[in-house]
Amino acid sequence: MKANYHTHTTWCDGRDSPRTVIEHALAKGFEAIGFSSHMSLPEGGEFVADPRRVGDYAAEIRALAAEFAPRIRVLCGAEADFIPGVTDPDRSRYGFLNLDYIIGSIHYVVAGDGARVPVDHTPALLSEGIRLHFGGSSERFVRAYFRQQREMVARFDFDVAGHLDLVRKFNAKHPYFDETAAWYLEELEKTADAVAASGKLAEVNTGAISRGWLNDAYPSAVFRGLLRERGVKFILSADAHAADTIDCAFDRFEKAESYERL
């Protein structure tokens, strides 16, 4: 079944409306399309849905699902941030929206001094955050990122662990850590254990390809192998921020794993 469950629209930081995305999905032969607006309740912000309008978002997606029901399955979800002490992707926080699924993701690592260091905004902001809040140590930052991932999958009730190694996004073009280092592989092992123990799905996410940062999906081939060995199940996601990228690189990855449906 051709499907994408990680889709952003004008409700957050996406380029196109939900209707436009559905029309593209139909033209591409999709059987299902899932919308996953960025949310960070109770906060708002530049990249996330306005918390005052998340009910309107869900209502629009539900209306479109009814309208297009004979032709394509339309799901209403959210990509919910985990920012320790601020917000989390737990179903109890988002239950009032009656979502079909929740993707739990990390876009900020919270440092010991309480600062939020953005993982994937720009290489310059990442470098500055590591310098100011992690003593200039990329290893400390990356280890903190994976500790936060493990806490998220263990503590909260959601469905899909989003782009598990997003911390790699800038590493190909702006290298800042060694992905073959023993300490890094240790973090992958421990995180794969945590995801497996949680029973959550992991997405194979092609978003960094469509945005020109990587030529591989999240998680990396090595990380996918560790997850697969532990019985973790996958969904295939484009992390699309525009209608024309809803199946980016699916031809490369759709036969690489056995994917689940939501």
N, C-alpha and C positions, 0 to 999 in steps of 0.2 A: 504494500500500500504506500503510495507516495503521499507524504505528509511532512509538515514542518510545524513544530510546536513552540518555537522561540521566535516571535515576530513583534517588532516594535513599530508603532505608527505615530501619527500626529498627537496622540494622547500623551506621549512622552517625548522622546528624542528622535522619533522616526520621521521619515520624509513624507510618507503617503498616508492617506486615510484608510481605515479598515476596508471600506468598500472597494477601493482601488486594489488593495492587496488580494481580496477575494477574487476579483475579476482576473488578476494575473494568475492566481492559483488555478482557476478553472481553465484558463488558456494553456497552462502547463500540464494539465491532466492530474492535478492533485485530487485526492479523495478526502483529505482533511487538512484544515489549516487552524492552528491555534494561536491566539493572541496572548502576549505576555508582557503587558505594559510594565515598565520599571515602576516599582513602588517602594517607599521607605517610610511607611506610616509610623508615627503621626507626622513625620516631616514632609516638606515639599522640597523643591530644589530645581536646579537647572535641567537635570536629565530625567527626573521622575515625574510621574503623574501628580497633578495637583490633588492633595488629599481631600479637598472640598468637592472634587468632581469624580472621584473614583466610582461612585454609584452610577453616575451618568455614563462612564466608560462601560461598566458592566451591562447597563441597560442597552446601550447601542450594540454591543457585541451579541447580546441575546436576541435583539430584534433582527439583526442580520442573519443569525443562525436560523431563525424561523423562516425568514424570507428565502434563504438559499438552501433550506433543508433537502429539497428533492435532488439537488445537484452536488452538494459538497457538505461535509460535516464541519461545522464551525464551532470551536471551543473557546471558552473565556477563561484565561488564566492570568497569572501575574509573575513577574520576575521580582522577587522580594529580597531586599538587601539584609545582610546580617552585619550590623555595626554594634559591637558589644556595648551594652549600657544605653543604647539608643533605640534600636529597632531589630527585629528578627523576622524570619519567614514562617513563623508558626501559624498553623491553621486557626488557632484561637484569635489571633490578631486580625485575620482576613476573613473569618467565617461569615461576617455579615454580607459579604459580596457573593456568597454561594459559588465560588470559583470551581471550575472543572479540575484544575491542577495548580500547583505552586512550584515554581523553580526557585530554589534558594541559591543566592549568589553573593560573592564577596567582591566589592569594588574598592573598598577602603580597608587598610590595615590600621588598627588602633594601636598606637605606640604606648610605651610605658608611661609617658607623660600626658597621655590622653589625646594627643594629636591624631587626626585622621590622615593617613598618607594614601593618596589615590594610586591604585595599582595600574590603571589603564588609561589615564587621561592624556598625558603627554610624557615623553621621555624626560623632559626638563623638570617637570613637577615631581616625577618619580625620583630622579636623582637628588633633587633638593630635599625631598622628604627623607630619603635614606641618610643624607648628610646631617640634617638637622635633628632627626628624631631616632635614628638607629646608629649613631656614632660613626656614620660613614660605612657601616658594615652591611654589604648586600646579603651575606649569609644570615645575619640576625634578622633582617627584614623578611627574607624568603621563609625562614623557619617560622617566624611569627605569622606569616600568611597561612602556612599549612596548619599551624596550631589552631588558628581561627576557623579554618575549613573543618578540621576534625571536631571542634566544639560545635559547630553549626549542625553537622550531619548527626551527631550523637544526641543533641539536646532538643531539636525542634521537629515538629510534625509538618513535613512537606513532602513533595513527591519526587522531584528531580534535583540532583546536585548539578548546578550550572558551571560551565567552563572551569573545571576543577584546577587546572594549572594556568589560569589567566595570567599569572605572574610571569609567564614566558612571552607575553605579547611583544614586548620591545626587544627581547633578548637576541633576536637574529640580526637586527639592524643596528641596535645600540647595546652590545653585549655588556652585561653587568654581573653575571655569575656563570659558573661552569655546570652545564646540565649533565655532565658525566661524573661530577664529583661524588665521592662516597657519601658525604653528608646529605646531598640533594637526593640521591637514590634512596637513602634511609627515610627521608621525609615522604617520598612517594610510596614506599612500602607501608609506612605507618598510616598514611592517609587512605591507601587502598584497603587496609584492614578495617579502618573506621567506616568507610562507605559500605563495605560488605556487611559488617555487623549491623548497620542501620537498616539494611534492606531497601535502601533508596535506589532509584535509577540514576545512572550517570549519562549525561548527554555527550555525544560526539558532535562537537560544535565547530562549524566551518567559518565562523564570523571573522577570524583574523585573516583568512584567505581573501574574503570579499573586500576587506579594508586594506589589503596590501601589506600587512605586517608579517605574516608567516606564510609558508607554503605547506602547512600541515594543520590538522585540526587540534582542538583541545578535546581530551587530553592527548599528549604526545603518544607516538606508537609504543614507546617503552611503558608509559603509564597505563595505556589501554591494556597492554599485555598483563600487567600486574592485576588490574581490576578483573580482567577476564578469568585469570587463574583462580580468583577468589569467588567466582560465580556472580559477579555484578552484571546486571543487565543494562542495556543501552537503549537510548532513543537517538535518532539522527535529527540535528537541528542546525538551521542556518544562522541563527542570531541575526535575522535580517532587520536592517533599518531602512530598507527601501523595497518596494514591491518587486523590482527586477532581480533581487538577490535571494529570493525565498528558497531557491534550490542550488545555491552556490556550491560547486564542487561535489554535489550529491553523486554525480557519476563516478567519482573517485572513491567514495566511502560507502555507498549504499549496499555494496556486496561484501564489504570488509567485516561486517558484524551481523549478528542476528538481532534485529531491532524490535522493540516493543511498541505497542500502540497505547495511547492515552485515551 
